[in-house]
């Protein structure tokens, strides 16, 4: 299982590798897994030039200074689309 690592809300250009054992699905649609125990990563792999690599594949990146603001915007978009 791989997961991005964060420090003060900023995604670092690396990911931790974990064994699947001890994790359970939290949100199937989002692909979130949780563990109720402390889990030590098997390894950490650095990803070079992450932003440039994503942009080169045509992936749109959006940054927000406040995660709650992004959540509110997302919910408003869903309301506008009639999905809530």
Number of C-alpha atoms within 10 A of each C-alpha: 13 16 14 13 14 12 7 5 10 9 11 13 15 17 19 16 16 17 12 11 9 13 16 13 12 12 10 9 7 8 8 12 16 11 13 8 8 7 12 10 14 10 11 15 11 12 12 10 9 13 12 10 12 12 11 10 8 8 11 8 8 6 7 9 8 9 11 10 11 14 12 11 12 12 14 14 13 12 11 10 9 8 9 9
